[in-house]
Amino acid sequence: MKAERRSQAADRKRDEQTVLVIGGSGGMSSRYRDLVEQHGWSMRHYENRVPPGARHGAGKVALIVIMVTMVSHALRDQMQSLTADGAPVVYLRSASVSALRAALEQRAAIEQRAA
């Protein structure tokens, strides 16, 4: 019973969190979003720049994923303003769905162990 309540609380907490995907391919955005939502998070994808006020609209940031082979230096620098919550940052060498999946699964496993 306690484990079930703890699991439900973790699911609610995850529903309120956002994964920021920085860089990557705009054509893959819907596939990235599907994958993130399968894990119970919402997603914001910034391919070219972070718009003004994005920090306030992102909510609680669970994870920041930077796809380093497809991100400009300017966008990488703008991302720095989004890490104020101390959210973990993961750097991926590939902009592939499978690379993002692995990062999300690793983060979910860490959260599950902490719960």
DSSP file with accessible surface (Angstrom, degrees, kcal/mol):
  #  RESIDUE AA STRUCTURE BP1 BP2  ACC     N-H-->O    O-->H-N    N-H-->O    O-->H-N    TCO  KAPPA ALPHA  PHI   PSI    X-CA   Y-CA   Z-CA
    1    1 A M     >        0   0  158      0, 0.0     4,-2.2     0, 0.0     5,-0.2   0.000 360.0 360.0 360.0 -46.5    0.0    0.0    0.0
    2    2 A K  H  >  +     0   0  157      1,-0.2     4,-2.5     2,-0.2     5,-0.2   0.905 360.0  51.7 -63.2 -41.3    2.8    2.4    0.9
    3    3 A A  H  > S+     0   0   66      1,-0.2     4,-2.4     2,-0.2    -1,-0.2   0.890 108.9  51.3 -63.4 -37.7    4.7    1.6   -2.2
    4    4 A E  H  > S+     0   0  117      2,-0.2     4,-2.4     1,-0.2    -1,-0.2   0.929 111.3  46.8 -66.4 -43.7    1.6    2.2   -4.3
    5    5 A R  H  X S+     0   0  149     -4,-2.2     4,-2.4     2,-0.2    -2,-0.2   0.911 112.3  50.6 -62.7 -41.1    1.1    5.7   -2.7
    6    6 A R  H  X S+     0   0  133     -4,-2.5     4,-2.3     1,-0.2    -2,-0.2   0.913 110.7  49.7 -63.0 -40.7    4.8    6.5   -3.2
    7    7 A S  H  X S+     0   0   63     -4,-2.4     4,-2.2     2,-0.2    -2,-0.2   0.910 110.6  49.2 -65.5 -42.1    4.5    5.5   -6.9
    8    8 A Q  H  X S+     0   0   86     -4,-2.4     4,-2.3     2,-0.2    -2,-0.2   0.907 111.0  50.2 -65.1 -39.6    1.4    7.6   -7.4
    9    9 A A  H  X S+     0   0   45     -4,-2.4     4,-2.4     2,-0.2    -2,-0.2   0.912 110.3  50.0 -64.6 -40.3    3.1   10.6   -5.8
   10   10 A A  H  X S+     0   0   34     -4,-2.3     4,-2.4     1,-0.2    -2,-0.2   0.899 109.6  51.7 -65.2 -38.5    6.2   10.1   -8.0
   11   11 A D  H  X S+     0   0   82     -4,-2.2     4,-2.0     2,-0.2    -2,-0.2   0.916 110.6  47.6 -64.8 -41.7    3.9   10.0  -11.1
   12   12 A R  H  X S+     0   0  142     -4,-2.3     4,-1.0     2,-0.2    -2,-0.2   0.922 111.8  50.5 -64.3 -42.3    2.2   13.2  -10.1
   13   13 A K  H >< S+     0   0  127     -4,-2.4     3,-0.7     1,-0.2    -2,-0.2   0.922 110.3  49.6 -61.7 -42.0    5.5   14.9   -9.5
   14   14 A R  H >< S+     0   0   41     -4,-2.4     3,-1.9     1,-0.2    28,-0.3   0.876 102.9  61.0 -65.8 -37.2    6.8   13.8  -12.9
   15   15 A D  H 3< S+     0   0  107     -4,-2.0    -1,-0.2     1,-0.3    -2,-0.2   0.788 103.5  52.1 -59.2 -26.7    3.7   15.1  -14.6
   16   16 A E  T << S+     0   0  139     -4,-1.0    44,-0.8    -3,-0.7     2,-0.3   0.388  97.2  89.4 -90.3   2.1    4.6   18.6  -13.3
   17   17 A Q  E <   -a   60   0A  11     -3,-1.9    25,-2.2    23,-0.3     2,-0.4  -0.735  61.0-147.4-109.0 155.4    8.2   18.4  -14.7
   18   18 A T  E     -ab  61  42A   9     42,-2.7    44,-2.7    -2,-0.3    45,-1.1  -0.917   4.7-148.1-121.7 141.2    9.6   19.4  -18.1
   19   19 A V  E     -ab  63  43A   0     23,-2.8    25,-2.2    -2,-0.4     2,-0.6  -0.938  17.2-149.7-103.7 126.2   12.5   18.0  -20.1
   20   20 A L  E     -ab  64  44A   0     43,-2.5    45,-3.4    -2,-0.5     2,-0.6  -0.883   6.6-162.5 -98.0 124.1   14.3   20.6  -22.2
   21   21 A V  E     -ab  65  45A   0     23,-2.9    25,-2.8    -2,-0.6     2,-0.5  -0.946   7.6-165.1-107.4 118.0   15.8   19.4  -25.4
   22   22 A I  E     -ab  66  46A   0     43,-3.4    45,-2.6    -2,-0.6     2,-0.2  -0.910  56.8 -12.3-108.8 124.1   18.4   21.8  -26.7
   23   23 A G  E    S+a   67   0A   0     23,-3.1    48,-0.2    -2,-0.5    45,-0.1  -0.591  80.2 116.8  86.9-152.6   19.5   21.4  -30.3
   24   24 A G  S    S-     0   0    2     46,-0.7     2,-0.5    43,-0.6    -1,-0.1  -0.354  75.2 -43.8  83.2-165.7   18.7   18.4  -32.3
   25   25 A S    >   -     0   0   38     70,-0.3     3,-1.7     1,-0.1     4,-0.3  -0.886  35.2-148.2-109.7 126.7   16.5   18.2  -35.4
   26   26 A G  G >  S+     0   0   28     -2,-0.5     3,-1.3     1,-0.3     4,-0.3   0.834 100.9  61.3 -60.2 -31.9   13.3   20.2  -35.7
   27   27 A G  G 3  S+     0   0   70      1,-0.3    -1,-0.3     2,-0.1     3,-0.2   0.705 104.4  49.4 -67.3 -17.5   11.9   17.4  -37.9
   28   28 A M  G <> S+     0   0   43     -3,-1.7     4,-2.7     1,-0.1     3,-0.4   0.414  79.8 103.3 -98.4  -0.5   12.4   15.0  -35.0
   29   29 A S  H <> S+     0   0   25     -3,-1.3     4,-2.8    -4,-0.3     5,-0.2   0.874  79.7  49.7 -54.7 -43.4   10.6   17.2  -32.5
   30   30 A S  H  > S+     0   0   76     -4,-0.3     4,-2.4     1,-0.2    -1,-0.3   0.891 112.1  48.8 -67.2 -34.0    7.4   15.2  -32.5
   31   31 A R  H  > S+     0   0  139     -3,-0.4     4,-2.0     2,-0.2    -2,-0.2   0.908 111.7  49.1 -70.3 -39.5    9.3   11.9  -32.0
   32   32 A Y  H  X S+     0   0    0     -4,-2.7     4,-2.5     2,-0.2    -2,-0.2   0.940 112.1  49.7 -60.3 -45.5   11.3   13.5  -29.2
   33   33 A R  H  X S+     0   0   83     -4,-2.8     4,-2.9    -5,-0.2     5,-0.2   0.921 108.3  52.0 -62.2 -45.3    8.0   14.7  -27.6
   34   34 A D  H  X S+     0   0   90     -4,-2.4     4,-1.7     1,-0.2    -1,-0.2   0.926 111.9  47.3 -56.6 -44.2    6.4   11.2  -27.9
   35   35 A L  H  X S+     0   0    6     -4,-2.0     4,-0.9     2,-0.2    -2,-0.2   0.928 112.8  47.3 -65.1 -45.9    9.3    9.6  -26.2
   36   36 A V  H ><>S+     0   0    0     -4,-2.5     5,-1.7     1,-0.2     3,-0.9   0.927 112.0  50.6 -62.4 -43.6    9.5   12.2  -23.3
   37   37 A E  H ><5S+     0   0  101     -4,-2.9     3,-1.6     1,-0.3    -1,-0.2   0.813 100.0  63.8 -68.3 -28.1    5.7   11.9  -22.8
   38   38 A Q  H 3<5S+     0   0  148     -4,-1.7    -1,-0.3     1,-0.3    -2,-0.2   0.814 103.2  50.3 -61.6 -27.7    5.9    8.1  -22.6
   39   39 A H  T <<5S-     0   0   34     -3,-0.9    -1,-0.3    -4,-0.9    -2,-0.2   0.397 124.9-106.3 -90.6   0.6    8.1    8.7  -19.5
   40   40 A G  T < 5S+     0   0   25     -3,-1.6   -23,-0.3     1,-0.3     2,-0.2   0.556  81.9 113.3  91.0   7.9    5.4   11.0  -18.0
   41   41 A W      < -     0   0    6     -5,-1.7    -1,-0.3   -25,-0.1     2,-0.2  -0.681  61.6-125.1-104.4 165.1    7.2   14.4  -18.5
   42   42 A S  E     -b   18   0A  49    -25,-2.2   -23,-2.8   -28,-0.3     2,-0.4  -0.640  29.1-140.7 -98.4 167.2    6.4   17.3  -20.8
   43   43 A M  E     -b   19   0A   8    -25,-0.2     2,-0.4    -2,-0.2   -23,-0.2  -0.977  18.9-168.3-135.9 144.9    8.9   18.6  -23.3
   44   44 A R  E     -b   20   0A 100    -25,-2.2   -23,-2.9    -2,-0.4     2,-0.5  -0.999  16.1-159.7-124.7 130.1   10.2   21.9  -24.7
   45   45 A H  E     -b   21   0A  32     -2,-0.4     2,-0.6   -25,-0.2   -23,-0.2  -0.955   8.4-173.7-116.1 123.8   12.4   21.7  -27.7
   46   46 A Y  E     +b   22   0A  18    -25,-2.8   -23,-3.1    -2,-0.5     4,-0.1  -0.941  12.6 165.0-117.2 106.2   14.7   24.6  -28.6
   47   47 A E  S    S+     0   0   77     -2,-0.6    25,-0.3   -25,-0.2    -1,-0.1   0.863  77.9   9.1 -89.3 -40.9   16.4   24.0  -31.9
   48   48 A N  S    S-     0   0  122      1,-0.4     2,-0.3   -25,-0.1    27,-0.1   0.764 126.9 -10.9-112.8 -39.0   17.7   27.5  -32.8
   49   49 A R        -     0   0  145     26,-0.1    -1,-0.4   -26,-0.1    -2,-0.2  -0.986  59.3-110.8-158.8 160.9   17.3   29.8  -29.8
   50   50 A V        -     0   0   15     -2,-0.3     3,-0.1    -4,-0.1     5,-0.1  -0.879  42.1-131.7 -96.4 116.7   15.7   30.1  -26.4
   51   51 A P    >   -     0   0   51      0, 0.0     3,-1.8     0, 0.0     4,-0.2  -0.315  32.2 -86.9 -68.5 154.3   12.9   32.7  -26.7
   52   52 A P  T 3  S+     0   0  121      0, 0.0     0, 0.0     0, 0.0     0, 0.0  -0.293 115.5  21.2 -57.6 140.2   12.7   35.5  -24.1
   53   53 A G  T 3> S+     0   0   52     -3,-0.1     4,-1.2     1,-0.1     3,-0.4   0.486  83.0 125.0  80.7   2.6   10.6   34.4  -21.1
   54   54 A A  H <>  +     0   0    7     -3,-1.8     4,-1.0     1,-0.2     3,-0.1   0.852  66.3  62.2 -63.2 -32.1   11.1   30.7  -21.8
   55   55 A R  H  4 S+     0   0   55     -4,-0.2     3,-0.5     1,-0.2     4,-0.4   0.903 103.8  47.8 -61.4 -38.6   12.5   30.2  -18.3
   56   56 A H  H  4 S+     0   0  168     -3,-0.4     3,-0.4     1,-0.2    -1,-0.2   0.826 113.5  47.3 -74.6 -28.6    9.2   31.2  -16.7
   57   57 A G  H  < S+     0   0   37     -4,-1.2    -1,-0.2     1,-0.2    -2,-0.2   0.554  95.0  75.2 -88.3  -7.8    7.1   29.0  -19.0
   58   58 A A  S  < S-     0   0    2     -4,-1.0    -1,-0.2    -3,-0.5    -2,-0.1   0.716  79.8-160.9 -79.7 -19.7    9.2   25.9  -18.6
   59   59 A G        -     0   0   42     -4,-0.4     2,-0.5    -3,-0.4    -1,-0.2  -0.358  57.1  -5.5  72.4-155.3    8.0   25.0  -15.1
   60   60 A K  E    S-a   17   0A 105    -44,-0.8   -42,-2.7    -2,-0.1     2,-0.6  -0.604  76.0-139.3 -75.6 120.3   10.0   22.6  -13.0
   61   61 A V  E     +a   18   0A   2     -2,-0.5   -42,-0.2   -44,-0.2     3,-0.1  -0.745  24.2 178.1 -89.0 118.9   12.9   21.4  -15.1
   62   62 A A  E     -     0   0A   2    -44,-2.7     2,-0.3    -2,-0.6   -43,-0.2   0.810  69.0  -3.6 -85.0 -34.4   13.5   17.6  -14.6
   63   63 A L  E     -a   19   0A   1    -45,-1.1   -43,-2.5    24,-0.2     2,-0.5  -0.976  54.1-147.8-161.7 141.5   16.3   17.3  -17.1
   64   64 A I  E     -ac  20  89A   0     24,-2.4    26,-3.0    -2,-0.3     2,-0.5  -0.984  17.1-166.0-116.0 123.6   18.1   19.3  -19.8
   65   65 A V  E     -ac  21  90A   0    -45,-3.4   -43,-3.4    -2,-0.5     2,-0.6  -0.953   0.9-167.5-112.7 121.6   19.3   17.4  -22.8
   66   66 A I  E     -ac  22  91A   1     24,-3.1    26,-3.0    -2,-0.5     2,-1.2  -0.945  12.1-153.4-112.3 119.5   21.8   19.1  -25.1
   67   67 A M  E >   -ac  23  92A   0    -45,-2.6     3,-1.8    -2,-0.6   -43,-0.6  -0.770  15.3-167.3 -91.7  93.9   22.4   17.4  -28.5
   68   68 A V  G >  S+     0   0   64     24,-1.8     3,-0.8    -2,-1.2    -1,-0.2   0.731  77.7  57.4 -65.8 -25.7   26.0   18.7  -29.0
   69   69 A T  G 3  S+     0   0   93     23,-0.6    -1,-0.3     1,-0.2    24,-0.1   0.654 115.3  38.4 -79.8 -10.2   26.4   17.8  -32.6
   70   70 A M  G <  S+     0   0   86     -3,-1.8   -46,-0.7   -48,-0.2     2,-0.4  -0.260  96.1  93.6-133.5  47.3   23.4   19.9  -33.5
   71   71 A V    <   -     0   0   33     -3,-0.8     2,-0.1   -48,-0.2   -23,-0.1  -1.000  64.4-130.1-140.3 138.4   23.5   22.9  -31.3
   72   72 A S     >  -     0   0   59     -2,-0.4     4,-2.4   -25,-0.3     5,-0.2  -0.451  25.3-117.4 -80.4 160.4   25.0   26.4  -31.9
   73   73 A H  H  > S+     0   0  136      1,-0.2     4,-2.5     2,-0.2     5,-0.2   0.897 115.9  54.6 -63.2 -38.3   27.3   28.0  -29.4
   74   74 A A  H  > S+     0   0   65      2,-0.2     4,-2.3     1,-0.2    -1,-0.2   0.922 109.4  46.2 -62.4 -44.3   24.8   30.8  -28.9
   75   75 A L  H  > S+     0   0    0      2,-0.2     4,-1.9     1,-0.2    -1,-0.2   0.917 111.0  52.7 -65.7 -40.5   22.0   28.3  -28.1
   76   76 A R  H  X S+     0   0   89     -4,-2.4     4,-0.7     1,-0.2    -2,-0.2   0.927 110.6  48.1 -59.9 -42.0   24.3   26.4  -25.7
   77   77 A D  H >< S+     0   0   89     -4,-2.5     3,-0.9     1,-0.2     4,-0.4   0.896 108.5  53.6 -67.1 -38.1   25.1   29.7  -23.9
   78   78 A Q  H >< S+     0   0   72     -4,-2.3     3,-1.4     1,-0.2     4,-0.4   0.849  98.3  65.8 -63.9 -32.5   21.5   30.6  -23.7
   79   79 A M  H >< S+     0   0    1     -4,-1.9     3,-2.0     1,-0.3     4,-0.5   0.813  83.8  75.0 -59.4 -28.8   20.8   27.3  -22.0
   80   80 A Q  G X< S+     0   0  100     -3,-0.9     3,-1.2    -4,-0.7    -1,-0.3   0.857  89.6  57.3 -54.8 -35.3   22.9   28.3  -19.1
   81   81 A S  G X  S+     0   0   77     -3,-1.4     3,-0.5    -4,-0.4    -1,-0.3   0.704 101.2  58.2 -70.0 -17.1   20.0   30.6  -17.9
   82   82 A L  G <  S+     0   0    1     -3,-2.0     3,-0.5    -4,-0.4    -1,-0.2   0.542  90.0  71.2 -89.2  -7.2   17.7   27.6  -17.8
   83   83 A T  G X   +     0   0   34     -3,-1.2     3,-2.1    -4,-0.5    -1,-0.2   0.246  59.3 112.9 -95.3  16.7   19.8   25.6  -15.3
   84   84 A A  T <  S+     0   0   83     -3,-0.5    -1,-0.2     1,-0.3    -2,-0.1   0.796  70.7  60.5 -60.3 -29.6   19.0   27.8  -12.3
   85   85 A D  T 3  S-     0   0   71     -3,-0.5    -1,-0.3     1,-0.1    -2,-0.1   0.508 115.3-112.4 -76.9  -3.0   17.0   25.0  -10.6
   86   86 A G    <   +     0   0   64     -3,-2.1    -2,-0.1     1,-0.2    -3,-0.1   0.754  55.7 171.3  77.1  22.1   20.0   22.8  -10.6
   87   87 A A        -     0   0   11     -5,-0.2    -1,-0.2    -4,-0.1   -24,-0.2  -0.379  40.5-100.2 -64.6 143.9   18.5   20.4  -13.1
   88   88 A P        -     0   0   46      0, 0.0   -24,-2.4     0, 0.0     2,-0.5  -0.369  33.7-145.9 -65.6 145.7   20.8   17.7  -14.4
   89   89 A V  E     -c   64   0A  46    -26,-0.2     2,-0.5    -3,-0.1   -24,-0.2  -0.960  11.1-166.5-116.4 129.1   22.3   18.4  -17.8
   90   90 A V  E     -c   65   0A  36    -26,-3.0   -24,-3.1    -2,-0.5     2,-0.6  -0.968   7.6-153.1-117.1 129.2   23.0   15.5  -20.2
   91   91 A Y  E     -c   66   0A 126     -2,-0.5     2,-0.4   -26,-0.2   -24,-0.2  -0.914  12.1-164.8-103.1 122.7   25.1   16.0  -23.3
   92   92 A L  E     -c   67   0A  22    -26,-3.0   -24,-1.8    -2,-0.6   -23,-0.6  -0.898  18.5-155.0-109.2 136.5   24.4   13.6  -26.2
   93   93 A R  S    S+     0   0  219     -2,-0.4     2,-0.4   -26,-0.2    -1,-0.1   0.692  83.4  52.0 -77.2 -20.3   26.7   13.1  -29.1
   94   94 A S        -     0   0   51      2,-0.1   -26,-0.1   -26,-0.1   -24,-0.0  -0.910  66.8-148.7-119.9 147.8   23.8   12.1  -31.3
   95   95 A A        +     0   0   15     -2,-0.4   -70,-0.3   -28,-0.1   -28,-0.1   0.133  60.0 129.3 -95.6  20.7   20.5   13.7  -32.0
   96   96 A S     >  -     0   0   35      1,-0.1     4,-1.8   -72,-0.1     5,-0.1  -0.327  69.6-123.9 -79.0 157.6   18.9   10.3  -32.4
   97   97 A V  H  > S+     0   0   14      1,-0.2     4,-2.9     2,-0.2     5,-0.2   0.884 112.4  56.0 -64.4 -38.4   15.7    9.1  -30.8
   98   98 A S  H  > S+     0   0   71      2,-0.2     4,-2.2     1,-0.2    -1,-0.2   0.884 105.8  50.7 -66.3 -35.2   17.6    6.1  -29.3
   99   99 A A  H  > S+     0   0   22      2,-0.2     4,-1.9     1,-0.2    -1,-0.2   0.925 112.7  46.3 -66.3 -42.5   20.2    8.4  -27.6
  100  100 A L  H  X S+     0   0    0     -4,-1.8     4,-2.6     2,-0.2     5,-0.2   0.922 110.1  54.4 -64.5 -42.5   17.4   10.5  -26.1
  101  101 A R  H  X S+     0   0   99     -4,-2.9     4,-2.7     1,-0.2     5,-0.2   0.928 107.8  49.6 -56.7 -46.1   15.6    7.3  -25.0
  102  102 A A  H  X S+     0   0   57     -4,-2.2     4,-2.2     1,-0.2    -1,-0.2   0.914 111.3  48.9 -61.8 -41.5   18.7    6.1  -23.2
  103  103 A A  H  X S+     0   0    6     -4,-1.9     4,-2.2     1,-0.2    -1,-0.2   0.912 113.0  47.3 -65.4 -41.4   19.1    9.4  -21.4
  104  104 A L  H  X S+     0   0    0     -4,-2.6     4,-2.7     2,-0.2    -2,-0.2   0.906 111.4  50.3 -67.5 -40.8   15.5    9.4  -20.3
  105  105 A E  H  X S+     0   0  103     -4,-2.7     4,-2.2    -5,-0.2    -1,-0.2   0.897 110.3  50.2 -65.0 -38.6   15.6    5.9  -19.1
  106  106 A Q  H  X S+     0   0  124     -4,-2.2     4,-2.0    -5,-0.2    -2,-0.2   0.934 112.3  47.0 -64.4 -43.7   18.7    6.6  -17.1
  107  107 A R  H  X S+     0   0   57     -4,-2.2     4,-2.4     1,-0.2    -2,-0.2   0.921 111.6  50.9 -64.8 -41.6   17.0    9.6  -15.5
  108  108 A A  H  X S+     0   0   13     -4,-2.7     4,-2.5     1,-0.2    -1,-0.2   0.901 109.1  51.5 -63.3 -39.2   13.8    7.7  -14.7
  109  109 A A  H  X S+     0   0   34     -4,-2.2     4,-2.2     2,-0.2    -1,-0.2   0.904 109.2  50.3 -64.7 -40.1   15.8    4.9  -13.1
  110  110 A I  H  X S+     0   0   65     -4,-2.0     4,-1.8     1,-0.2    -2,-0.2   0.932 112.1  47.3 -63.0 -44.7   17.6    7.5  -10.9
  111  111 A E  H  X S+     0   0   32     -4,-2.4     4,-1.4     1,-0.2    -2,-0.2   0.892 110.2  52.9 -63.4 -39.9   14.3    9.0   -9.8
  112  112 A Q  H  < S+     0   0  154     -4,-2.5     3,-0.2     1,-0.2    -1,-0.2   0.908 108.9  48.8 -65.0 -39.3   12.8    5.6   -9.1
  113  113 A R  H  < S+     0   0  187     -4,-2.2    -1,-0.2     1,-0.2    -2,-0.2   0.865 111.1  51.4 -66.6 -33.3   15.7    4.7   -6.8
  114  114 A A  H  <        0   0   87     -4,-1.8    -1,-0.2    -5,-0.2    -2,-0.2   0.759 360.0 360.0 -75.3 -23.3   15.4    8.0   -5.0
  115  115 A A     <        0   0   60     -4,-1.4  -108,-0.1    -3,-0.2    -3,-0.1   0.066 360.0 360.0 -76.5 360.0   11.7    7.5   -4.4
